[in-house]
Amino acid sequence: MNSYARAVGAAALQGLLTGVWVAAGELPPAKRRLSRAGAVVTLSGIASIRDWAFPEEPARRPALTAAPGVEAGPGAKGGSGAGAGPDAKTQAGNGVEVEDGAGEGQGEVRPVSRGRLIAGGVGVAVSVVTMIGARRLEKRWLGSLERAGHPHPHRALGVRMGLISFAAAAPRGLIRAYDAGRRL
């Protein structure tokens, strides 16, 4: 399946889930929970079937003799870095690169780059601001629909929020698909 079609499909599923989630707000609590759980299970099933039927194509990259960040040592088998000598670099469980054999069994921990910390903080801040903004917009639109006497304000709000969710998710997926195509 084309990565662009996959990106649009994923955005459509996200928009559909958001719309159903919001539209279920007018139901009684038990039916609302059942409706939301059913939507999550159904859309997760659809995504799983899509992934099974149309698996992602692996990125075509040159074969590496060792994992990224791992130097094959003198005792390495098959170039994977496994069984390497005491001077080989290994990956710690937390993702920090550690050099084995440095000192008395103490690994040298390299500092995390400032750019990655800033990017992570900005990403979290943007996510929080987006969630707060979406919730305020949702409340504003719902109040407007109720004041206008709409017969099913939550359903109309679900359609609006689903379209907003699709519009927010589609460009992100399309950019990733474009970038993946450029790396090939």
Contact map, one row per residue, 1 for C-alpha under 8 A:
1110110000000000000000000000000000000000000000000000011100000000000000000000000000000000000000000000000000000000000000000000000000000000000000000000000000000000000000000000000000000000
1111110000000000000000000000000000000000000000000000000000000000000000000000000000000000000000000000000000000000000000000000000000000000000000000000000000000000000000000000000000000000
1111111000000000000000000000000000000000000000000000000100000000000000000000000000000000000000000000000000000000000000000000000000000000000000000000000000000000000000000000000010000000
0111111100000000000000000000000000000000000000000000000000000000000000000000000000000000000000000000000000000000000000000000000000000000000000000000000000000000000000000000110011000000
1111111110000000000000000000000000000000000000000000000000000000000000000000000000000000000000000000000000000000000000000000000000000000000000000000000000000000000000000000000000000000
1111111111000000000000000000000000000000000000000000000000000000000000000000000000000000000000000000000000000000000000000000000000000000000000000000000000000000000000000000000000000000
0011111111100000000000000000000000000000000000000000000000000000000000000000000000000000000000000000000000000000000000000000000000000000000000000000000000000000000000000100110010000000
0001111111110000000000000000000000000000000000000000000000000000000000000000000000000000000000000000000000000000000000000000000000000000000000000000000000000000000000000100110000000000
0000111111111000000000000000000000000000000000000000000000000000000000000000000000000000000000000000000000000000000000000000000000000000000000000000000000000000000000000000000000000000
0000011111111100000000000000000000000000000000100000000000000000000000000000000000000000000000000000000000000000000000000000000000000000000000000000000000000000000000000100100000000000
0000001111111110000000000000000000000000000000000000000000000000000000000000000000000000000000000000000000000000000000000000000000000000000000000000000000000000000011101100100000000000
0000000111111111000000000000000000000000000000000000000000000000000000000000000000000000000000000000000000000000000000000000000000000000000000000000000000000000000001000100000000000000
0000000011111111100000000000000000000000001000000000000000000000000000000000000000000000000000000000000000000000000000000000000000000000000000000000000000000000000000000000000000000000
0000000001111111110000000000000000000000000000000000000000000000000000000000000000000000000000000000000000000000000000000000000000000000000000000000000000000000010011001000000000000000
0000000000111111111000000000000000000000000000000000000000000000000000000000000000000000000000000000000000000000000000000000000000000000000000000000000000000000111111000000000000000000
0000000000011111111100000000000000000000000000000000000000000000000000000000000000000000000000000000000000000000000000000000000000000000000000000000000000000000010001000000000000000000
0000000000001111111110000000000000000011001000000000000000000000000000000000000000000000000000000000000000000000000000000000000000000000000000000000000000000000010000000000000000000000
0000000000000111111111000000000000000000000000000000000000000000000000000000000000000000000000000000000000000000000000000000000000000000000000000000000000000100110010000000000000000000
0000000000000011111111100000000000000000000000000000000000000000000000000000000000000000000000000000000000000000000000000000000000000000000000000000000000001111111000000000000000000000
0000000000000001111111110000000000010010000000000000000000000000000000000000000000000000000000000000000000000000000000000000000000000000000000000000000000000100010000000000000000000000
0000000000000000111111111000000000110010000000000000000000000000000000000000000000000000000000000000000000000000000000000000000000000000000000000000000000000100000000000000000000000000
0000000000000000011111111000000000000000000000000000000000000000000000000000000000000000000000000000000000000000000000000000000000000000000000000000000001101100100000000000000000000000
0000000000000000001111111100000000000000000000000000000000000000000000000000000000000000000000000000000000000000000000000000000000000000000000000000000001111110000000000000000000000000
0000000000000000000111111110000100110000000000000000000000000000000000000000000000000000000000000000000000000000000000000000000000000000000000000000000001100000000000000000000000000000
0000000000000000000011111110000100000000000000000000000000000000000000000000000000000000000000000000000000000000000000000000000000000000000000000000000001000000000000000000000000000000
0000000000000000000000111111000100000000000000000000000000000000000000000000000000000000000000000000000000000000000000000000000000000000000000000000000001100000000000000000000000000000
0000000000000000000000011111101100000000000000000000000000000000000000000000000000000000000000000000000000000000000000000000000000000000000000000000000000000000000000000000000000000000
0000000000000000000000000111111100000000000000000000000000000000000000000000000000000000000000000000000000000000000000000000000000000000000000000000000000000000000000000000000000000000
0000000000000000000000000011111110000000000000000000000000000000000000000000000000000000000000000000000000000000000000000000000000000000000000000000000000000000000000000000000000000000
0000000000000000000000000001111111000000000000000000000000000000000000000000000000000000000000000000000000000000000000000000000000000000000000000000000000000000000000000000000000000000
0000000000000000000000000011111111100000000000000000000000000000000000000000000000000000000000000000000000000000000000000000000000000000000000000000000000000000000000000000000000000000
0000000000000000000000011111111111110000000000000000000000000000000000000000000000000000000000000000000000000000000000000000000000000000000000000000000000000000000000000000000000000000
0000000000000000000000000000111111111000000000000000000000000000000000000000000000000000000000000000000000000000000000000000000000000000000000000000000000000000000000000000000000000000
0000000000000000000000000000011111111100000000000000000000000000000000000000000000000000000000000000000000000000000000000000000000000000000000000000000000000000000000000000000000000000
0000000000000000000010010000001111111110000000000000000000000000000000000000000000000000000000000000000000000000000000000000000000000000000000000000000000000000000000000000000000000000
0000000000000000000110010000000111111111000000000000000000000000000000000000000000000000000000000000000000000000000000000000000000000000000000000000000000000000000000000000000000000000
0000000000000000000000000000000011111111100000000000000000000000000000000000000000000000000000000000000000000000000000000000000000000000000000000000000000000000000000000000000000000000
0000000000000000000000000000000001111111110000000000000000000000000000000000000000000000000000000000000000000000000000000000000000000000000000000000000000000000000000000000000000000000
0000000000000000100110000000000000111111111000000000000000000000000000000000000000000000000000000000000000000000000000000000000000000000000000000000000000000000000000000000000000000000
0000000000000000100000000000000000011111111100000000000000000000000000000000000000000000000000000000000000000000000000000000000000000000000000000000000000000000000000000000000000000000
0000000000000000000000000000000000001111111110000000000000000000000000000000000000000000000000000000000000000000000000000000000000000000000000000000000000000000000000000000000000000000
0000000000000000000000000000000000000111111111000000000000000000000000000000000000000000000000000000000000000000000000000000000000000000000000000000000000000000000000000000000000000000
0000000000001000100000000000000000000011111111100000000000000000000000000000000000000000000000000000000000000000000000000000000000000000000000000000000000000000000000000000000000000000
0000000000000000000000000000000000000001111111110000000000000000000000000000000000000000000000000000000000000000000000000000000000000000000000000000000000000000000000000000000000000000
0000000000000000000000000000000000000000111111111000000000000000000000000000000000000000000000000000000000000000000000000000000000000000000000000000000000000000000000000000000000000000
0000000000000000000000000000000000000000011111111100000000000000000000000000000000000000000000000000000000000000000000000000000000000000000000000000000000000000000000000000000000000000
0000000001000000000000000000000000000000001111111110000000000000000000000000000000000000000000000000000000000000000000000000000000000000000000000000000000000000000000000000000000000000
0000000000000000000000000000000000000000000111111111000000000000000000000000000000000000000000000000000000000000000000000000000000000000000000000000000000000000000000000000000000000000
0000000000000000000000000000000000000000000011111111100000000000000000000000000000000000000000000000000000000000000000000000000000000000000000000000000000000000000000000000000000000000
0000000000000000000000000000000000000000000001111111111000000000000000000000000000000000000000000000000000000000000000000000000000000000000000000000000000000000000000000000000000000000
0000000000000000000000000000000000000000000000111111111100000000000000000000000000000000000000000000000000000000000000000000000000000000000000000000000000000000000000000000000000000000
0000000000000000000000000000000000000000000000011111111000000000000000000000000000000000000000000000000000000000000000000000000000000000000000000000000000000000000000000000000000000000
0000000000000000000000000000000000000000000000001111111000000000000000000000000000000000000000000000000000000000000000000000000000000000000000000000000000000000000000000000000000000000
1000000000000000000000000000000000000000000000000111111100000000000000000000000000000000000000000000000000000000000000000000000000000000000000000000000000000000000000000000000000000000
1000000000000000000000000000000000000000000000000111111110000000000000000000000000000000000000000000000000000000000000000000000000000000000000000000000000000000000000000000000000000000
1010000000000000000000000000000000000000000000000010011111000000000000000000000000000000000000000000000000000000000000000000000000000000000000000000000000000000000000000000000000000000
0000000000000000000000000000000000000000000000000000001111100000000000000000000000000000000000000000000000000000000000000000000000000000000000000000000000000000000000000000000000000000
0000000000000000000000000000000000000000000000000000000111110000000000000000000000000000000000000000000000000000000000000000000000000000000000000000000000000000000000000000000000000000
0000000000000000000000000000000000000000000000000000000011111000000000000000000000000000000000000000000000000000000000000000000000000000000000000000000000000000000000000000000000010001
0000000000000000000000000000000000000000000000000000000001111100000000000000000000000000000000000000000000000000000000000000000000000000000000000000000000000000000000000000000000000001
0000000000000000000000000000000000000000000000000000000000111110000000000000000000000000000000000000000000000000000000000000000000000000000000000000000000000000000000000000000000000001
0000000000000000000000000000000000000000000000000000000000011111000000000000000000000000000000000000000000000000000000000000000000000000000000000000000000000000000000000000000000000000
0000000000000000000000000000000000000000000000000000000000001111100000000000000000000000000000000000000000000000000000000000000000000000000000000000000000000000000000000000000000000000
0000000000000000000000000000000000000000000000000000000000000111111100000000000000000000000000000000000000000000000000000000000000000000000000000000000000000000000000000000000000000000
0000000000000000000000000000000000000000000000000000000000000011111000010000011100000000000000000000000000000000000000000000000000000000000000000000000000000000000000000000000000000000
0000000000000000000000000000000000000000000000000000000000000001111101110000001110000000000000000000000000000000000000000000000000000000000000000000000000000000000000000000000000000000
0000000000000000000000000000000000000000000000000000000000000001111111100000000110000000000000000000000000000000000000000000000000000000000000000000000000000000000000000000000000000000
0000000000000000000000000000000000000000000000000000000000000001011111000000000000000000000000000000000000000000000000000000000000000000000000000000000000000000000000000000000000000000
0000000000000000000000000000000000000000000000000000000000000000001111100000000000000000111000001000000000000000000000000000000000000000000000000000000000000000000000000000000000000000
0000000000000000000000000000000000000000000000000000000000000000011111110000000010000001111000000000000000000000000000000000000000000000000000000000000000000000000000000000000000000000
0000000000000000000000000000000000000000000000000000000000000000011011111000000010000001100000000000000000000000000000000000000000000000000000000000000000000000000000000000000000000000
0000000000000000000000000000000000000000000000000000000000000000110001111111001111010001000000000000000000000000000000000000000000000000000000000000000000000000000000000000000000000000
0000000000000000000000000000000000000000000000000000000000000000000000111111000010111011000000000000000000000000000000000000000000000000000000000000000000000000000000000000000000000000
0000000000000000000000000000000000000000000000000000000000000000000000011111000000011000000000000000000000000000000000000000000000000000000000000000000000000000000000000000000000000000
0000000000000000000000000000000000000000000000000000000000000000000000011111100001111000000000000000000000000000000000000000000000000000000000000000000000000000000000000000000000000000
0000000000000000000000000000000000000000000000000000000000000000000000011111111111111000000000000000000000000000000000000000000000000000000000000000000000000000000000000000000000000000
0000000000000000000000000000000000000000000000000000000000000000000000000011111111110000000000000000000000000000000000000000000000000000000000000000000000000000000000000000000000000000
0000000000000000000000000000000000000000000000000000000000000000100000000001111110000000000000000000000000000000000000000000000000000000000000000000000000000000000000000000000000000000
0000000000000000000000000000000000000000000000000000000000000000110000010001111111000000000000000000000000000000000000000000000000000000000000000000000000000000000000000000000000000000
0000000000000000000000000000000000000000000000000000000000000000111000010001111111000000000000000000000000000000000000000000000000000000000000000000000000000000000000000000000000000000
0000000000000000000000000000000000000000000000000000000000000000011001111001111111110001010000000000000000000000000000000000000000000000000000000000000000000000000000000000000000000000
0000000000000000000000000000000000000000000000000000000000000000000000010011101111110000000000000000000000000000000000000000000000000000000000000000000000000000000000000000000000000000
0000000000000000000000000000000000000000000000000000000000000000000000001011100011111000000000000000000000000000000000000000000000000000000000000000000000000000000000000000000000000000
0000000000000000000000000000000000000000000000000000000000000000000000011111100011111111000000000000000000000000000000000000000000000000000000000000000000000000000000000000000000000000
0000000000000000000000000000000000000000000000000000000000000000000000001111000000111111000000000000000000000000000000000000000000000000000000000000000000000000000000000000000000000000
0000000000000000000000000000000000000000000000000000000000000000000000000000000000011111000000000001100000000000000000000000000000000000000000000000000000000000000000000000000000000000
0000000000000000000000000000000000000000000000000000000000000000000000001000000000011111100000000011110000000000000000000000000000000000000000000000000000000000000000000000000000000000
0000000000000000000000000000000000000000000000000000000000000000000001111000000010011111110000000011000000000000000000000000000000000000000000000000000000000000000000000000000000000000
0000000000000000000000000000000000000000000000000000000000000000000011100000000000000011111000001111000000000000000000000000000000000000000000000000000000000000000000000000000000000000
0000000000000000000000000000000000000000000000000000000000000000000011000000000010000001111100001111000000000000000000000000000000000000000000000000000000000000000000000000000000000000
0000000000000000000000000000000000000000000000000000000000000000000011000000000000000000111110111100000000000000000000000000000000000000000000000000000000000000000000000000000000000000
0000000000000000000000000000000000000000000000000000000000000000000000000000000000000000011111111100000000000000000000000000000000000000000000000000000000000000000000000000000000000000
0000000000000000000000000000000000000000000000000000000000000000000000000000000000000000001111110000000000000000000000000000000000000000000000000000000000000000000000000000000000000000
0000000000000000000000000000000000000000000000000000000000000000000000000000000000000000000111110000000000000000000000000000000000000000000000000000000000000000000000000000000000000000
0000000000000000000000000000000000000000000000000000000000000000000000000000000000000000001111111000000000000000000000000000000000000000000000000000000000000000000000000000000000000000
0000000000000000000000000000000000000000000000000000000000000000000000000000000000000000001111111100000000001100000000000000000000000000000000000000000000000000000000000000000000000000
0000000000000000000000000000000000000000000000000000000000000000000010000000000000000000111100111110000000001100000000000000000000000000000000000000000000000000000000000000000000000000
0000000000000000000000000000000000000000000000000000000000000000000000000000000000000000111100011111000000111100000000000000000000000000000000000000000000000000000000000000000000000000
0000000000000000000000000000000000000000000000000000000000000000000000000000000000000011110000001111110000111000000000000000000000000000000000000000000000000000000000000000000000000000
0000000000000000000000000000000000000000000000000000000000000000000000000000000000000111110000000111110011110000000000000000000000000000000000000000000000000000000000000000000000000000
0000000000000000000000000000000000000000000000000000000000000000000000000000000000000110000000000011111111100000000000000000000000000000000000000000000000000000000000000000000000000000
0000000000000000000000000000000000000000000000000000000000000000000000000000000000000010000000000011111111110000000000000000000000000000000000000000000000000000000000000000000000000000
0000000000000000000000000000000000000000000000000000000000000000000000000000000000000000000000000000111111100000000000000000000000000000000000000000000000000000000000000000000000000000
0000000000000000000000000000000000000000000000000000000000000000000000000000000000000000000000000000111111000000000000000000000000000000000000000000000000000000000000000000000000000000
0000000000000000000000000000000000000000000000000000000000000000000000000000000000000000000000000001111111100000000000000000000000000000000000000000000000000000000000000000000000000000
0000000000000000000000000000000000000000000000000000000000000000000000000000000000000000000000000001111111110000000000000000000000000000000000000000000000000000000000000000000000000000
0000000000000000000000000000000000000000000000000000000000000000000000000000000000000000000000000111111011111000000000000000000000000000000000000000000000000000000000000000000000000000
0000000000000000000000000000000000000000000000000000000000000000000000000000000000000000000000000111010001111100000000000000000000000000000000000000000000000000000000000000000000000000
0000000000000000000000000000000000000000000000000000000000000000000000000000000000000000000000011110000000111110000000000000000000000000000000000000000000000000000000000000000000000000
0000000000000000000000000000000000000000000000000000000000000000000000000000000000000000000000011100000000011111000000000000000000000000000000000000000000000000000000000000000000000000
0000000000000000000000000000000000000000000000000000000000000000000000000000000000000000000000000000000000001111100000000000000000000000000000000000000000000000000000000000000000000000
0000000000000000000000000000000000000000000000000000000000000000000000000000000000000000000000000000000000000111110110000000000000000000000000000000000000000000000000000000000000000000
0000000000000000000000000000000000000000000000000000000000000000000000000000000000000000000000000000000000000011111110000000000000000000000000000000000000000000000000000000000000000000
0000000000000000000000000000000000000000000000000000000000000000000000000000000000000000000000000000000000000001111111000000000000000000000000000000000000000000000000000000000000000000
0000000000000000000000000000000000000000000000000000000000000000000000000000000000000000000000000000000000000000111111100000000000000000000000000000000000000000000000000000000000000000
0000000000000000000000000000000000000000000000000000000000000000000000000000000000000000000000000000000000000001111111110000000000000000000000000000000000000000000000000000000000000000
0000000000000000000000000000000000000000000000000000000000000000000000000000000000000000000000000000000000000001111111111000000000000000000000000000000000000000000000000000000000000000
0000000000000000000000000000000000000000000000000000000000000000000000000000000000000000000000000000000000000000011111111100000000000000000000000000000000000000000000000000000000000000
0000000000000000000000000000000000000000000000000000000000000000000000000000000000000000000000000000000000000000001111111110000000000000000000000000000000000000000000000000000000000000
0000000000000000000000000000000000000000000000000000000000000000000000000000000000000000000000000000000000000000000111111111000000000000000000000000000000000000000000000000000000000000
0000000000000000000000000000000000000000000000000000000000000000000000000000000000000000000000000000000000000000000011111111100000000000000000000000000000000000000000000000000000000000
0000000000000000000000000000000000000000000000000000000000000000000000000000000000000000000000000000000000000000000001111111110000000000000000000000000000000000000000000000000000000000
0000000000000000000000000000000000000000000000000000000000000000000000000000000000000000000000000000000000000000000000111111111000000000000000000000000000000000000000000000000000000000
0000000000000000000000000000000000000000000000000000000000000000000000000000000000000000000000000000000000000000000000011111111100000000000000000000000000000000000000000000000000000000
0000000000000000000000000000000000000000000000000000000000000000000000000000000000000000000000000000000000000000000000001111111110000000000000000000000000000000000000000000000000000000
0000000000000000000000000000000000000000000000000000000000000000000000000000000000000000000000000000000000000000000000000111111111000000000000000000000000000000000000000000000000000000
0000000000000000000000000000000000000000000000000000000000000000000000000000000000000000000000000000000000000000000000000011111111100000000000000000000000000000000000000000000000000000
0000000000000000000000000000000000000000000000000000000000000000000000000000000000000000000000000000000000000000000000000001111111110000000000000000000000000000000000000000000000000000
0000000000000000000000000000000000000000000000000000000000000000000000000000000000000000000000000000000000000000000000000000111111111000000000000000000000000000000000000000000000000000
0000000000000000000000000000000000000000000000000000000000000000000000000000000000000000000000000000000000000000000000000000011111111100000000000000000000000000000000000000000000000000
0000000000000000000000000000000000000000000000000000000000000000000000000000000000000000000000000000000000000000000000000000001111111110000000000000000000000000000000000000000000000000
0000000000000000000000000000000000000000000000000000000000000000000000000000000000000000000000000000000000000000000000000000000111111111000000000000000000000000000000000000000000000000
0000000000000000000000000000000000000000000000000000000000000000000000000000000000000000000000000000000000000000000000000000000011111111100000000000000000000000000000000000000000000000
0000000000000000000000000000000000000000000000000000000000000000000000000000000000000000000000000000000000000000000000000000000001111111110000000000000000000000000000000000000000000000
0000000000000000000000000000000000000000000000000000000000000000000000000000000000000000000000000000000000000000000000000000000000111111111000000000000000000000000000000000000000000000
0000000000000000000000000000000000000000000000000000000000000000000000000000000000000000000000000000000000000000000000000000000000011111111100000000000000000000000000000000000000000000
0000000000000000000000000000000000000000000000000000000000000000000000000000000000000000000000000000000000000000000000000000000000001111111110000000000000000000000000000000000000000000
0000000000000000000000000000000000000000000000000000000000000000000000000000000000000000000000000000000000000000000000000000000000000111111111000000000000001000100000000000000000000000
0000000000000000000000000000000000000000000000000000000000000000000000000000000000000000000000000000000000000000000000000000000000000011111111100000000000000000000000000000000000000000
0000000000000000000000000000000000000000000000000000000000000000000000000000000000000000000000000000000000000000000000000000000000000001111111110000000000000000000000000000000000000000
0000000000000000000000000000000000000000000000000000000000000000000000000000000000000000000000000000000000000000000000000000000000000000111111111000000000001000000000000000000000000000
0000000000000000000000000000000000000000000000000000000000000000000000000000000000000000000000000000000000000000000000000000000000000000011111111100000011001000000000000000000000000000
0000000000000000000000000000000000000000000000000000000000000000000000000000000000000000000000000000000000000000000000000000000000000000001111111110000000000000000000000000000000000000
0000000000000000000000000000000000000000000000000000000000000000000000000000000000000000000000000000000000000000000000000000000000000000000111111111000000000000000000000000000000000000
0000000000000000000000000000000000000000000000000000000000000000000000000000000000000000000000000000000000000000000000000000000000000000000011111111110010000000000000000000000000000000
0000000000000000000000000000000000000000000000000000000000000000000000000000000000000000000000000000000000000000000000000000000000000000000001111111110010000000000000000000000000000000
0000000000000000000000000000000000000000000000000000000000000000000000000000000000000000000000000000000000000000000000000000000000000000000000111111110000000000000000000000000000000000
0000000000000000000000000000000000000000000000000000000000000000000000000000000000000000000000000000000000000000000000000000000000000000000000011111110000000000000000000000000000000000
0000000000000000000000000000000000000000000000000000000000000000000000000000000000000000000000000000000000000000000000000000000000000000000000001111111000000000000000000000000000000000
0000000000000000000000000000000000000000000000000000000000000000000000000000000000000000000000000000000000000000000000000000000000000000000000001111111110000000000000000000000000000000
0000000000000000000000000000000000000000000000000000000000000000000000000000000000000000000000000000000000000000000000000000000000000000000000000000111110000000000000000000000000000000
0000000000000000000000000000000000000000000000000000000000000000000000000000000000000000000000000000000000000000000000000000000000000000000000000000011111110000000000000000000000000000
0000000000000000000000000000000000000000000000000000000000000000000000000000000000000000000000000000000000000000000000000000000000000000000001001100011111111000000000000000000000000000
0000000000000000000001111100000000000000000000000000000000000000000000000000000000000000000000000000000000000000000000000000000000000000000001000000000111111100000000000000000000000000
0000000000000000000001110100000000000000000000000000000000000000000000000000000000000000000000000000000000000000000000000000000000000000000000000000000111111110000000000000000000000000
0000000000000000000000100000000000000000000000000000000000000000000000000000000000000000000000000000000000000000000000000000000000000000000000000000000111111111000000000000000000000000
0000000000000000001001100000000000000000000000000000000000000000000000000000000000000000000000000000000000000000000000000000000000000000010011000000000011111111100000000000000000000000
0000000000000000011111100000000000000000000000000000000000000000000000000000000000000000000000000000000000000000000000000000000000000000000000000000000001111111110000000000000000000000
0000000000000000001000100000000000000000000000000000000000000000000000000000000000000000000000000000000000000000000000000000000000000000000000000000000000111111111000000000000000000000
0000000000000000001000000000000000000000000000000000000000000000000000000000000000000000000000000000000000000000000000000000000000000000000000000000000000011111111100000000000000000000
0000000000000010011001000000000000000000000000000000000000000000000000000000000000000000000000000000000000000000000000000000000000000000010000000000000000001111111110000000000000000000
0000000000000111111100000000000000000000000000000000000000000000000000000000000000000000000000000000000000000000000000000000000000000000000000000000000000000111111111000000000000000000
0000000000000010001000000000000000000000000000000000000000000000000000000000000000000000000000000000000000000000000000000000000000000000000000000000000000000011111111100000000000000000
0000000000000010000000000000000000000000000000000000000000000000000000000000000000000000000000000000000000000000000000000000000000000000000000000000000000000001111111110000000000000000
0000000000100110010000000000000000000000000000000000000000000000000000000000000000000000000000000000000000000000000000000000000000000000000000000000000000000000111111111000000000000000
0000000000110111000000000000000000000000000000000000000000000000000000000000000000000000000000000000000000000000000000000000000000000000000000000000000000000000011111111100000000000000
0000000000100000000000000000000000000000000000000000000000000000000000000000000000000000000000000000000000000000000000000000000000000000000000000000000000000000001111111110000000000000
0000000000000000000000000000000000000000000000000000000000000000000000000000000000000000000000000000000000000000000000000000000000000000000000000000000000000000000111111111000000000000
0000000000100100000000000000000000000000000000000000000000000000000000000000000000000000000000000000000000000000000000000000000000000000000000000000000000000000000011111111100000000000
0000001101110000000000000000000000000000000000000000000000000000000000000000000000000000000000000000000000000000000000000000000000000000000000000000000000000000000001111111110000000000
0000000000000000000000000000000000000000000000000000000000000000000000000000000000000000000000000000000000000000000000000000000000000000000000000000000000000000000000111111111000000000
0000000000000000000000000000000000000000000000000000000000000000000000000000000000000000000000000000000000000000000000000000000000000000000000000000000000000000000000011111111100000000
0001001101100000000000000000000000000000000000000000000000000000000000000000000000000000000000000000000000000000000000000000000000000000000000000000000000000000000000001111111110000000
0001001100000000000000000000000000000000000000000000000000000000000000000000000000000000000000000000000000000000000000000000000000000000000000000000000000000000000000000111111111000000
0000000000000000000000000000000000000000000000000000000000000000000000000000000000000000000000000000000000000000000000000000000000000000000000000000000000000000000000000011111111100000
0000000000000000000000000000000000000000000000000000000000000000000000000000000000000000000000000000000000000000000000000000000000000000000000000000000000000000000000000001111111110000
0011001000000000000000000000000000000000000000000000000000000000000000000000000000000000000000000000000000000000000000000000000000000000000000000000000000000000000000000000111111111000
0001000000000000000000000000000000000000000000000000000000000000000000000000000000000000000000000000000000000000000000000000000000000000000000000000000000000000000000000000011111111100
0000000000000000000000000000000000000000000000000000000000000000000000000000000000000000000000000000000000000000000000000000000000000000000000000000000000000000000000000000001111111110
0000000000000000000000000000000000000000000000000000000000100000000000000000000000000000000000000000000000000000000000000000000000000000000000000000000000000000000000000000000111111111
0000000000000000000000000000000000000000000000000000000000000000000000000000000000000000000000000000000000000000000000000000000000000000000000000000000000000000000000000000000011111111
0000000000000000000000000000000000000000000000000000000000000000000000000000000000000000000000000000000000000000000000000000000000000000000000000000000000000000000000000000000001111111
0000000000000000000000000000000000000000000000000000000000000000000000000000000000000000000000000000000000000000000000000000000000000000000000000000000000000000000000000000000000111111
0000000000000000000000000000000000000000000000000000000000111000000000000000000000000000000000000000000000000000000000000000000000000000000000000000000000000000000000000000000000011111
